[in-house]
Amino acid sequence: MQNPSPAEMPELRSDGRPAARWPLMLETEGWPDYALIDSGHGRKLERYGRYRIVRPEEQALWTPRLSEAEWDNADAVFTGAKDEDSDGRWRYKKPIGETWPMAWKLPRETGDNEIRFLGRFTAFRHVGFFPEQEMHWAWFARLCKQATRRPKVLNLFGYTGIASFVAALSGAEVTHVDASKKAIGWARENQTMSGIADLPVRWIVDDAMKFVQREVRRGSRYDGIILDPPKFGRGPNGEVWDIFEKLPEMMRLCRQLLADDALFLCLSAYSIRASFMAVHELSAEALRGLPGTLESGELLLREEGGGRVLSTSLFSRWSRGS
């Protein structure tokens, strides 16, 4: 993992907003259970545990480095989806199961912990987690570990729980919220697989916006908030989430939930037609008056062996420290 030096990035401060650093390009070259092997012609070839997988990737406009024979040797290929929100199907070289084991090791300074979880072939081309998020996992793991108290962390749109486990293993008490009962079921599977059933994680199936609204009315406060919202989604009772319509209100509510001496807020945005500056300016507005630093940019995957870089998402993250 590579993280540019703060000295290389501009410091900005205006109208009570947090100090700003941008653009910040957070890059991962993978780990033992993950690698971006090659990319190009609108596809990416990745290694997930023991499997090689091909999935669509619209931003890979260039030409693949490896031969077509290498790509044809993949264990699974996702086809048939028009976009990230469309159903497609997996084509397998030979019969394989729906899930397979994966692992990610936390930063050494946070303790000798490893998270074990399941990769999963889903109908929406995803595999149960986003490997580039390890840059955020490591960042808030350190912040939680360095805290002088047990931090309370809220993980909204928590999906299969890896971010929740990272925070909890780093000393936090976590509230994990997702609208999908199935996703939370997968998260509970991952918790059992990791042997961390005793971790302080509270599981809630709910519409994220409704949950946050209730928490504001209750006067609840959190030391850290993680948001990884989809572009579009539905709550358990048909509530509609559209990131462009709902995210501004969500960020204002999250600001009210942050404790006076909160540690961090981390926002990621996938598959949207926007610049990272859009989420940066929204975050800067919502977090006005908070001391600390707001970093914004993109999450990147670098092809193994020091190859090309693929941008996967936008982010904006605030912490009280520099």
Steps between C-alpha positions, in 0.01 A plus 500: 500500500625846414393827659643833377678718753283784638777740398428416135138619518353853525368624834179701463288668765199731459177603671534263795542189287755233596845527349499329160736268315425410140544326270598199708543182297493196727650202324506131582713243323305217657591247769552121513130426433438775243662650189399692190678284243418689179241735354387641167233495228234570763592207727719416798670174591540454877617236744272436798643231723541189285290630209569719198194708411409719200248780547390804295687825567387793287796719598757254364522669160850377418633174354564197725865406556440127522397267221140403435597147601585628850158664526326191366661299778297685767291288737194727476382770258208737566292585193166639394468811720451840339621690808592459868134473604399236247474127550736288298636151525824324580655260252734248663789310346408206721242455778594695814313602814319827561749608769868465580725604793690830510712678762637850567755587768455818704789749527770371736468795736134418567578148620565157355151453357377350175148516363375191321195530278326352197529614142169446324377492140200736498251589227630858491860419397629574852676244717398604852760772565702772329878438530601864449319581824798356688647851484211625712496190722863558599439873554208475741649192669792719611268779613291259707808337651653834597182624670518559875152347546299224333367685194142457382492448123199504266536304175223600256433289190721248677460216246691183602662647808874518435528869595301426816736217594807717437366772730393252769833315495668839541309570820171656384139426590323479163144552380465338156200607287391356166162485327564146375425216737696274266812720518488501879462124489820486296668730751403267784650211300824697470497573873467130579768409248744742664427362846409845626141442612572677829591831335277797595310530170128585498320382184206706372288436190360842415487777245815705567326837471217407734745355751713814499194723537389302806849511649505880468165523679632271774805720550740216419864589434783310330878535495529372145268454201562286190279554195524288186169575326390352167406718207143372526326263740185411689437463871326202660159671460555632150673825601687646203865605526648718226848624585460838328168570668563353846870536577490873593236436766682187617822697550319775696348238729832321546657829606240520778588147609873571533611550859661833593836322516430252218787324326404451137246481219570300183284529185547295182300534177496241222369499144388862482565762235669757720840634598650436841465875548122455513521276806780717642297822488192325636703356788672832569162672521350234726802490733536876536628595844684173566873528565716255312570410139277399210675284239336430164596315186475159342560138596729323256602146417843447344563199283737253663864545409468879498273522197227748417264662747122457496278752680206333674324759717492850644540575869508773759616428855542721804704443814568715803874445469714620212 
